[in-house]
Amino acid sequence: MKIFVGAVLAAACAQPVLACDFCAVYAATEAHGDSGKGFFAGLAEQYTYFDTFQSGGRDQPNPDREHLSSLISQTFIGYNINNRFGVQFNLPVIYREWSGGAEGGDRVQDSEWGLGDVLLLGNVRIYKHRTTDFTFNWNGMAGVKFPTGDSHFLATDDITAGIGGHDLALGTGSYDGVVGTDIFGRWKKVFGAASTQYSIRSEGSFGYQFANELSWNGGPGVYLALKDDYTLSFQAVVSGEYKPEDTVHSVATDDTAMTSVYLGPQFNFTWGSELSANVGADLPVSLHSSGDQIVPTFRIHAAVTWRF
């Protein structure tokens, strides 16, 4: 029945965007939820605004009015080989704008944009069970990130007190791995979803190595509408990340570690078995960084997927 197709798709897209602003990865797990063999494509957006200054993990005044705006647009296309296996290719384009006080009292203000590091993902359904009132899905994914983004900022010193070259680089200059899993359970009009992702980093440009990172999200939701031709659901999402210090030539830096927890709403929509979309916001409830850093004040994300 079409209603069950939409139910799975709408909830599965509740956890598409994972990881930190820099390494955000969109995995269109809903695209191989129940749609069978075929192509899918779409666009995922994540906007993050940074203007909260931390020193030693504590919020401090921001007298230089430092800020960083980051928009990551990921175009993706994929193919479901069958109801169990699929592949996906992500092409990110990144725009960043920043300003703040530099040494000597001068104010720095600039922007950049360009191609980020492209990603090739493989998806697999590990388990599925479905009845009239109950659904349970468990998926896995693994991928490789290629060093296609400009990484020249990794060779620069800190731009301002809280913004470093690692914050502005469009790429890592390294080949990295990504593994993850997600689960989804539904009982009538109530559902829950959770996912986790682990990024495995190698040394990149200028001897710089981003630290391995663990990210996760999930939470309960409810269908506001569950019709034969469309669905609309709401989910309360808790998400977080953990990343230790990056290294330069195997020496740890002192201003790159981050542990964060966010809370925010998300709305999911499907139309038939072809279109799925979501939009949500993340508000930090706990941020703990090392050294002096500008940390996120909020994030907004949205995505749309079309199956054909």
N, C-alpha and C positions, 0 to 999 in steps of 0.2 A: 504494500500500500504506500502511496506517495507520502502520506503523513509521517510514516516512520523514517523515510529517507530524509525529509526535512528536519525531523527531530534530531537525528544523529548529526546532520551537517551543522545545524545552528549551534549546538552545544560544543561540538568538536572544535569550532573556530573560536572558542572562548579563550584559548591559550596560545595564540599564534606567535606573538612577539616576545622573545626571550632575551636575556642577557643585558649587559650594560648598554649605554647609549652608543659607545664606540662599536661594540661587536654584536649589536642587535641582529638576530637571525629570524626571518619569517619562515616557518615551516608549515606549509598548507596541508596539515594533516586531514582537514575536512575534505580535501579534494579526492582522497582515496577512501573515504568513509564507507559509502555504499553506492558509489556511482559507477563502479565497474570499469572496464577497459576504456581508455580514451585520453584525450589531451585536456589540460587545464592551464589557465594563465590568469594573471592578476597583478595587482599593485598593492603594496603595503607601505604605510607612512608612519614614521615615528618622529615627533617633535619633542625636544627636551630643552628646558630653559634652566640655566644655572645662574644664580646670583646670591646663593647662600655661602658665605665664607666660613670655613672651618680651620681651626688650628689645633692639632693634636686630638682631633675627634670631637671638638666642642665648637658650637656656633659662636662666632665673634662678629663684632661690627665690621662693615664693609665700607671703610671710609673712601676708598678709591673707586667705588661704584663699579667694581668688576662684574662683568657678565659674559656669558657664552650662550649663544643660541645655536642649536644643532637640529637639522632636518635631514633624516635619512629616508630616501625613497627607494624601495626595492621592487623592481620589476621582476616577475618570475614566470617561468613556463615549465610545465612538467607533463609527464605521461604515465598513466596507470597501466601497467602491463596486464594486470587482472585485478580482482578484488583483494588481492593480498600484497602485491608488490607495486611500487611506483618510484619514479625518479623526478627530481626537481632541480632546476638551475636558477640561481638568484643573481641578479645584476644590480648592485646598489649604486646610487648616485647620492653624494653627500654635500650638503651646504652648511657652512659654519660662519658665524659672525661673532666677533668678540671685541671687547674694549676694557680698558682698565689703566691703572697707573703703573708706570715702569720706573726703573732706577733713574735718578736725576730729575724726577718730578714731571717728566714728559708723559703725555697720555697716548696710549697705544690704541688704535682702532683700525680694524681690518676685517676682511672676509676672504673666503676661498670656497671653491666647489670643484667637484670632479668625481671620477669613477672611484669607488671603493674596491675592496677585495671581493671578487666573485666567489660563489660557493656552489658546489655540486653535492646534492643530497640524495640519499636513498631511503625510502620509507618501506616499512613492512608491518602488516597487521599480525600481531602475535596471537591474539585471541578475540573472538566475538561471540556474544550470545544475545539473542533478541527474542522477546515474546511480545504480546500485545501491550502489557503494562511495564515491561522491564527491558532495559538495554544495558549491555556492558561491552566496552571496547578497550583493547590494550594495544597500543602501537609503539613501534621503535623506529629510530632513524639514526643514520650516521652519514658524515660527509667530510669533504675536504675543501678548505679555503685556499685560494690561490693568490699570490702577491701581486695583484694588478693595480692596487691603489698607490697613490703618491705618498711616500714615507719620508720625504726630506725633512719634515719638522722634527723627526726623532733625533736629528743631529744638532738641534738648537737647545740653548739653555732655556730656563723658564722665561716665558713672555711677560708675565706679571707675577705678583706674589702667589696667586692661586691658580694660574693657568700655565701649564707646561707644554712642551712640544708634543708629548704623548697624547694630550687632549685634542690637538689640532690635526695630527697626522690622518690622512685619508686611508692609509694602509699600513700594514705591519712589516712588509718586506719579507714575510715568512710563509711557509706552507704549514697550515694548522689543521688539526682534526676537530670535529664536532660530533658528539654522540648524545642521544637523548631518548626519552620515553614519555608517553602521555597515556592517561587513563580517563575514561568517561563512563559514568553510570547514570541511568535514568530510571525513575519509578513514577509512572504516570506523568504529571506535569512538573515534577521536581527532579533536578539533576545536580550532579557534582562533577567537577573536572579538575585534574591536576597534571602538571608536567614538570619535567626537569631537564636541564641541558648542561653538558660539561664541555668546555672548550680546552683543547690541549695545544699549547703553544710551543713553537720552536724559535730558535734565535733568528732574528730578522736583520733588517738594515742597520748598519752602524753598530753592530754588536748588541742591539737592543732586543730584549725578549719580554714580551708581555706575559704576565703570570697566568697560569691556568685559572679558569674561572668556573664556578658553579652557580647556576641560576635556576630559579624555580618559580612556579606560580600555581594558583588554583583557588577553588572556592565553590560555594553552593550557588544554585541559580533556580529560576522558575520560568516556565513558559507563560508569557502574557497572552499569546495567541498560538494555537496549534491547529492549523487548518490543512486541508488537502493540498492547497496550492501555495501556501506561505506559512512561515512561522516567525514569531518574534519572542525573544527571551531576554531576561535580565540576569546578570550574574554579579555577585560581590567578589572581587578578585583580590587576593593577597599574593604579593610577589616579593622576591628578594634576590640578592646577589651576594656572593662572597668571592673576593679576589685579594690575594696577598700582594706583596711588593713586586713590581717589575724589576728586572735586572739589566745592567749594562756591562757587557763583558764579564758576566757571572757575578757582578757586585750589585747587591741590593740597593735600590733607590730608597728615598725616605718620604716620598709624597705621592704614592700611587696605589696604596692598599685601600680597599673599600668593603664595608659590610653594610648592607642596606635592606630595609623592609618597606614596602609600599602597600597602600590600600586604595582601592578605587572601584568605581562602577564600570560595567561594560554591557552594551546592548548588542545582540546578535540577530541577524535577519537572514532568511532564505526565501527564495522564490522558486518553487518547483525543485527540481534536482540540478538545475544549471547554475543558479546565482546564489552566492552567500556573501555576506558582508558583516563587518563588526566595527564598532567605535567604542573607545574607552579612555579613561584617564587614570593616572597613577599619582597619588599624593604620598610623599615620604612620611612615615611615622617613626622611623629610626634610621639615622645615618651616622656612621662612624668611619672617618677617614684618617689616614696617617699624614703627618706633616701639615703643610698649608695647602688647602685645595678649595676650589669653587665646586660645590656639590649641587645636584639637581634640586630645584624648587618644585617642579612638576613635570609630568610627561603626558603627552596626548598621542594616541595611536589609533589608526584605522586601517582597514584592509578590505579589498573586494576580490572575489575569485569567481571566474566563469569557467564552467565545464562544457566541452563541446566534442 
